Amino acid sequence: MTHEAASAGHGGAGHDENRRDFIFLVAGGMGAIGAATAIWPFILSMSPSADVLALASTEVDISGVAEGQSITVKWRGKPVFIRHRTAAEIAAAEAVPAAGLRDPQSDAVRVLADKKQWLVVVGVCTHLGCVPLGQKTTEKKGEFGGWFCPCHGSHYDTSGRIRKGPAPKNLPVPEYTFLDDTHLRIG
């Protein structure tokens, strides 16, 4: 029997190459599945946990907040001031030219157009992180009727804009939406 006849009986060189390719594909596939299985727990650990997701947004009932009053809620561990502004406060905030402010923002960009009586700001002074006064009717509201930071004397107006003192920026406005006329979601 010749060498050619023996090779033809076993399928030849083409059969060995196909078999080797199949083994490589199976081994590579198993390796990829093993790597994905090993990496998957690490990928899942990067997802936020349930307690972090719970802090990501908060819903607030504002039905009990009368015009001219404010409430404070916690969001992501920080105080958020929600003020039901009066028509006079809105008019005063809109009358201030943004160009003359340290952090130039008009009142229109700090409130929702159809709900401009509601102002929502993070209640942390942008100077050194103190919590400004002005939420309670008995507290000093500063020279511009908004908030006053007792730590270093920053004054904010009824739109949360810095008007006097060392704070470099306005009080930040968090992302928020109204769910209906009496409920809003922050975050």
C-alpha positions in Angstrom: 0.0 0.0 0.0 1.4 3.3 -1.0 1.6 6.4 1.1 -1.1 8.1 -1.0 -3.5 5.2 -0.4 -2.9 5.4 3.4 -3.6 9.1 3.4 -6.7 8.8 1.4 -8.0 6.2 3.8 -7.8 8.6 6.8 -9.3 11.6 5.0 -6.0 13.2 4.0 -4.3 16.4 5.0 -7.5 18.4 4.5 -9.2 16.4 7.2 -6.4 17.1 9.7 -6.6 20.8 9.1 -10.3 20.9 9.5 -10.0 18.9 12.7 -7.3 21.3 14.1 -9.4 24.3 13.1 -12.4 22.9 14.9 -10.3 22.2 18.1 -8.9 25.8 18.0 -12.4 27.2 17.6 -13.9 25.2 20.5 -10.9 26.0 22.7 -11.1 29.7 21.8 -14.9 29.8 22.4 -14.5 28.1 25.8 -11.7 30.5 26.7 -13.9 33.5 25.8 -16.8 32.1 27.8 -14.5 31.5 30.8 -13.1 35.0 30.6 -16.5 36.6 30.3 -17.7 34.5 33.3 -14.7 35.7 35.4 -15.0 39.3 34.4 -18.9 39.6 34.8 -18.9 40.0 38.6 -16.4 42.9 38.3 -18.6 44.6 35.7 -21.7 44.1 38.0 -19.8 45.6 40.9 -19.5 48.9 39.0 -23.3 49.3 38.9 -24.8 51.5 41.6 -26.3 49.6 44.6 -30.0 50.0 45.5 -29.3 52.5 48.3 -27.3 54.7 45.9 -30.1 54.5 43.3 -32.6 55.5 46.0 -30.6 58.7 46.7 -30.3 59.5 43.0 -33.7 61.1 42.9 -36.3 62.1 45.4 -40.0 63.1 45.0 -41.4 66.0 47.0 -44.9 66.9 47.8 -45.1 70.7 47.6 -48.9 71.0 48.1 -48.4 72.4 51.6 -45.9 75.1 50.7 -47.7 78.4 50.7 -46.6 81.3 48.5 -43.7 83.1 50.1 -42.6 79.9 52.1 -39.7 77.5 51.6 -38.9 74.0 52.5 -35.7 72.0 52.7 -35.3 68.4 51.6 -32.3 66.2 51.4 -31.0 64.9 48.1 -27.8 63.1 47.7 -26.9 64.1 51.2 -27.2 67.8 50.5 -30.0 70.3 51.5 -32.2 71.4 48.6 -34.2 74.6 49.0 -37.6 74.7 47.4 -39.1 78.2 47.5 -42.7 79.1 46.4 -41.9 82.6 45.3 -44.3 85.5 45.4 -45.1 87.7 42.4 -43.0 90.4 43.9 -40.0 88.1 44.3 -40.3 86.9 40.7 -40.5 90.5 39.4 -37.5 91.5 41.5 -35.5 88.5 40.2 -36.5 89.2 36.6 -35.6 92.9 36.8 -31.9 92.2 37.6 -29.8 92.4 34.5 -27.7 89.3 34.2 -24.7 91.1 32.7 -24.0 92.9 36.0 -23.8 89.7 38.1 -20.7 87.9 39.2 -22.1 84.6 37.8 -24.3 85.9 35.0 -27.6 84.0 34.8 -31.0 85.3 34.2 -33.9 84.2 36.3 -35.4 82.5 33.3 -32.6 79.9 33.1 -32.8 79.1 36.8 -36.6 78.1 36.8 -38.9 76.2 34.6 -40.8 78.6 32.2 -44.3 77.3 33.1 -43.5 77.1 36.9 -41.4 80.2 37.6 -43.1 80.6 41.0 -41.0 77.6 42.1 -37.3 77.9 42.7 -35.2 74.8 43.4 -31.6 75.2 44.4 -28.9 73.1 46.2 -28.6 74.9 49.6 -24.8 74.9 49.9 -22.8 78.1 49.6 -20.5 78.0 46.7 -17.7 79.7 48.7 -16.8 77.1 51.4 -19.8 74.8 51.6 -21.8 76.3 54.5 -25.6 76.1 54.5 -27.1 79.6 54.0 -29.8 81.0 56.2 -33.2 82.2 54.8 -35.4 79.2 54.7 -37.3 80.1 57.8 -39.3 83.3 58.1 -37.4 84.2 61.2 -33.9 83.8 59.6 -31.9 86.6 58.0 -32.4 86.5 54.3 -29.6 88.9 53.3 -29.8 92.2 51.5 -31.5 90.8 48.4 -34.3 88.8 50.1 -33.0 85.3 49.2 -30.4 83.7 51.4 -27.5 84.8 53.6 -24.4 82.6 54.4 -23.4 83.3 58.0 -19.9 81.8 57.5 -18.4 84.6 55.3 -21.3 86.9 54.4 -22.4 85.9 51.0 -25.8 87.2 49.9 -28.0 85.5 47.4 -31.2 86.9 45.8 -34.6 85.2 45.3 -33.3 83.4 42.3 -30.3 81.9 44.2 -27.8 84.2 42.4 -24.8 85.5 44.3 -25.1 89.3 44.7 -22.6 90.1 47.4 -19.8 88.4 49.3 -17.0 86.0 48.5 -19.0 83.2 46.9 -17.9 82.7 43.3 -21.0 81.1 41.8 -24.8 81.0 42.1 -26.5 78.3 44.2 -26.6 75.4 41.8 -30.0 74.3 40.3 -30.4 70.5 40.3 -32.1 68.7 37.6 -35.8 68.5 38.5 -39.2 68.0 36.8 -42.8 68.4 37.9 -44.8 65.2 38.1 -48.0 67.2 38.5 -49.0 70.5 40.1 -48.2 69.3 43.6 -45.2 66.9 43.2 -41.8 67.3 41.8 -38.9 65.0 41.3 -35.3 66.1 42.0 -32.6 64.2 40.2 
